[in-house]
Amino acid sequence: MSDAHTPAIRPFTVDIPEADLQDLRARITATRWPDRETVPDQSQGVQLATIQELARYWVQEYDWRACEARLNAYPQFITEIDGLDIHFTHVRSKHENALPMIITHGWPGSVIEQLKLVEPLTNPTAHGGRAEDAFHLIIPSMPGYGFSGRPAGTGWGPDRIASAWAELMTRLGYTRYVAQGGDWGAIVTDLMAVQQAPGLIGLHTNMAGVVPAEIDRAIQIGSPLPAGLSEEEKATCEQLDYVYHKHIGYAQLMGTRPQTLAAVADSPVGLATIMIDHDTPSMALITRSFAGQPEGLTRDDVLDNITLFWLTNTGVSSFRLYWENKFAFFGVKGVTLPVAVSVFPDELYQAPHTWAKDAYPGLIHYNRLPKGGHFAAWEQPELLVEELRTGLRSLR
C-alpha cells in the first residue's frame, strides 16, 4: 500500500491566504444587481431575493475556515496522472477487511459533497453499522475541479477520467475495489466498468445510465416514443423531456461555449447563481435554505461548495467537461459488472426497474428512496450510506 511517503503521492493541506477571502468579500459587496425577475416563481431562474440573501450571508456570517478545517481533518494528497495533478482524499478504515471504494462527484460538486459520508462509511460501528460494513474511501477531485489541476489542453472527458481513476487505485495498491458516483461521477463510474479497470468488482450509482438509445434520441428531437411503454416508463420519459427541453440550457451552453461564461471567474455572485441553478428541485431546496428552512442542505453547505470553486478559480475549467463529453448523460454505456442502483425521488429522472435490469445485466440492488435529490451524498447522507452498505454487501 502506497502512502504519503511514496514519491509520486504528495501530502496536501488546504491553506487559503486571508487576502483571497478579503478579495472575495469585497467583490461580493461590489456586486451590480440585475432587476428583479418579472414572475412570482423560479421559472426565470434564481430569484433575486435568494441570491441577495446568499450574498449577504456570504459576506457577513459565512466562515470558510470552518470548511477548510473539515477538509484538513482527513488525509489529502496530490499525485500526477497522465500529466495532470490529481487531488484526492484518502481515508482508511480501522476495520479489517474494509472494502475500498472510490467515489466521484459531479458538477457543480466537489469532494465537499462526500464529507458527510466519510465517518459512517469508514467507522460504521460508531454510526449504526457493523464492522463488516466498513469501507476505505478514496475521493478524488475531477480534473478542472477543486484542488486538482486545470487541463491546459483538450481530451479530459469522462472516459479519460475513468482511466485516470483506474491508475490512481492501482497506484494506491488496491487490487479489489468498488466505485460509486452521481452526476458526472455516475458516468465516470460506468466507464470505469466498461474499460474493465483492474480490480474493479462492482459499482453503485445514484444517477443510473439506463435510458435506451432510441428513447433518449426520440425525447431529444421530439419524435414519437416507441409503443408498449409502461406507465412508469412513460412518466420517466416526461421527466427526461422536461430536463432536455426546460432545464438543461446551462449544460448546452457549457457543452458548446464554456469560455463564453468567463464572467464567473470575475464575479462570485455570478458563479454562485449559475451553480445553484442546476436542477429545479435542488434550486428550490437551496432557496428554502436561504429563506431559513434548511432541509438537508444548510446555507453553509451551499457556500462551502461555491467558495471552493471561487477560491480555486475552477468555474470555467469545470464547465469544459460538458464540452469534452461524448457520452449520453443518461444512456446505456454497456456495463456488465455487478451494479447497485439507488433512485432518489427528486433526481433528474427516476430510472425504471425495467430499464435498470436491461442496462445493467449484473444488477444486484435496486431501491427507490423516500426523499432526496440529485446531490444524494450531500442532501441525504444517512440514506445513501445505508444504500451503499446494503447495495454492495454481496460483493464483500
Secondary structure in CASP SS format (residue, H / E / C, confidence):
PFRMAT SS
TARGET T0000
AUTHOR 0000-0000-0000
METHOD secondary structure of the structure
MODEL  1
M C 1.00
S C 1.00
D C 1.00
A C 1.00
H C 1.00
T C 1.00
P C 1.00
A C 1.00
I E 1.00
R E 1.00
P E 1.00
F E 1.00
T C 1.00
V C 1.00
D C 1.00
I C 1.00
P C 1.00
E H 1.00
A H 1.00
D H 1.00
L H 1.00
Q H 1.00
D H 1.00
L H 1.00
R H 1.00
A H 1.00
R H 1.00
I H 1.00
T H 1.00
A C 1.00
T C 1.00
R C 1.00
W C 1.00
P C 1.00
D C 1.00
R C 1.00
E C 1.00
T C 1.00
V C 1.00
P C 1.00
D C 1.00
Q C 1.00
S C 1.00
Q C 1.00
G C 1.00
V C 1.00
Q C 1.00
L H 1.00
A H 1.00
T H 1.00
I H 1.00
Q H 1.00
E H 1.00
L H 1.00
A H 1.00
R H 1.00
Y H 1.00
W H 1.00
V H 1.00
Q H 1.00
E C 1.00
Y C 1.00
D C 1.00
W H 1.00
R H 1.00
A H 1.00
C H 1.00
E H 1.00
A H 1.00
R H 1.00
L H 1.00
N H 1.00
A C 1.00
Y C 1.00
P C 1.00
Q E 1.00
F E 1.00
I E 1.00
T E 1.00
E E 1.00
I E 1.00
D C 1.00
G C 1.00
L E 1.00
D E 1.00
I E 1.00
H E 1.00
F E 1.00
T E 1.00
H E 1.00
V E 1.00
R C 1.00
S C 1.00
K C 1.00
H C 1.00
E C 1.00
N C 1.00
A C 1.00
L E 1.00
P E 1.00
M E 1.00
I E 1.00
I E 1.00
T E 1.00
H C 1.00
G C 1.00
W C 1.00
P C 1.00
G C 1.00
S C 1.00
V H 1.00
I H 1.00
E H 1.00
Q H 1.00
L H 1.00
K H 1.00
L H 1.00
V H 1.00
E H 1.00
P H 1.00
L H 1.00
T H 1.00
N C 1.00
P H 1.00
T H 1.00
A H 1.00
H C 1.00
G C 1.00
G C 1.00
R C 1.00
A H 1.00
E H 1.00
D H 1.00
A C 1.00
F E 1.00
H E 1.00
L E 1.00
I E 1.00
I E 1.00
P E 1.00
S C 1.00
M C 1.00
P C 1.00
G C 1.00
Y C 1.00
G C 1.00
F C 1.00
S C 1.00
G C 1.00
R C 1.00
P C 1.00
A C 1.00
G C 1.00
T C 1.00
G C 1.00
W C 1.00
G C 1.00
P H 1.00
D H 1.00
R H 1.00
I H 1.00
A H 1.00
S H 1.00
A H 1.00
W H 1.00
A H 1.00
E H 1.00
L H 1.00
M H 1.00
T H 1.00
R H 1.00
L C 1.00
G C 1.00
Y C 1.00
T C 1.00
R C 1.00
Y E 1.00
V E 1.00
A E 1.00
Q E 1.00
G E 1.00
G C 1.00
D C 1.00
W H 1.00
G H 1.00
A H 1.00
I H 1.00
V H 1.00
T H 1.00
D H 1.00
L H 1.00
M H 1.00
A H 1.00
V H 1.00
Q C 1.00
Q C 1.00
A C 1.00
P C 1.00
G C 1.00
L E 1.00
I E 1.00
G E 1.00
L E 1.00
H E 1.00
T E 1.00
N C 1.00
M C 1.00
A C 1.00
G C 1.00
V C 1.00
V E 1.00
P C 1.00
A H 1.00
E H 1.00
I H 1.00
D H 1.00
R H 1.00
A H 1.00
I H 1.00
Q H 1.00
I H 1.00
G C 1.00
S C 1.00
P C 1.00
L C 1.00
P C 1.00
A C 1.00
G C 1.00
L C 1.00
S C 1.00
E H 1.00
E H 1.00
E H 1.00
K H 1.00
A H 1.00
T H 1.00
C H 1.00
E H 1.00
Q H 1.00
L H 1.00
D H 1.00
Y H 1.00
V H 1.00
Y H 1.00
H H 1.00
K H 1.00
H C 1.00
I C 1.00
G H 1.00
Y H 1.00
A H 1.00
Q H 1.00
L H 1.00
M H 1.00
G H 1.00
T H 1.00
R C 1.00
P H 1.00
Q H 1.00
T H 1.00
L H 1.00
A H 1.00
A H 1.00
V H 1.00
A H 1.00
D C 1.00
S C 1.00
P H 1.00
V H 1.00
G H 1.00
L H 1.00
A H 1.00
T H 1.00
I H 1.00
M H 1.00
I H 1.00
D C 1.00
H C 1.00
D C 1.00
T H 1.00
P H 1.00
S H 1.00
M H 1.00
A H 1.00
L H 1.00
I H 1.00
T H 1.00
R H 1.00
S H 1.00
F H 1.00
A C 1.00
G C 1.00
Q C 1.00
P C 1.00
E C 1.00
G C 1.00
L C 1.00
T C 1.00
R H 1.00
D H 1.00
D H 1.00
V H 1.00
L H 1.00
D H 1.00
N H 1.00
I H 1.00
T H 1.00
L H 1.00
F H 1.00
W H 1.00
L H 1.00
T H 1.00
N C 1.00
T C 1.00
G H 1.00
V H 1.00
S H 1.00
S H 1.00
F H 1.00
R H 1.00
L H 1.00
Y H 1.00
W H 1.00
E H 1.00
N C 1.00
K C 1.00
F C 1.00
A C 1.00
F C 1.00
F C 1.00
G E 1.00
V C 1.00
K C 1.00
G C 1.00
V C 1.00
T C 1.00
L C 1.00
P C 1.00
V E 1.00
A E 1.00
V E 1.00
S E 1.00
V E 1.00
F C 1.00
P C 1.00
D E 1.00
E C 1.00
L C 1.00
Y C 1.00
Q C 1.00
A C 1.00
P C 1.00
H H 1.00
T H 1.00
W H 1.00
A H 1.00
K H 1.00
D H 1.00
A H 1.00
Y C 1.00
P C 1.00
G C 1.00
L E 1.00
I E 1.00
H E 1.00
Y E 1.00
N E 1.00
R E 1.00
L C 1.00
P C 1.00
K C 1.00
G C 1.00
G E 1.00
H C 1.00
F C 1.00
A H 1.00
A H 1.00
W H 1.00
E H 1.00
Q C 1.00
P H 1.00
E H 1.00
L H 1.00
L H 1.00
V H 1.00
E H 1.00
E H 1.00
L H 1.00
R H 1.00
T H 1.00
G H 1.00
L C 1.00
R H 1.00
S H 1.00
L H 1.00
R C 1.00
END
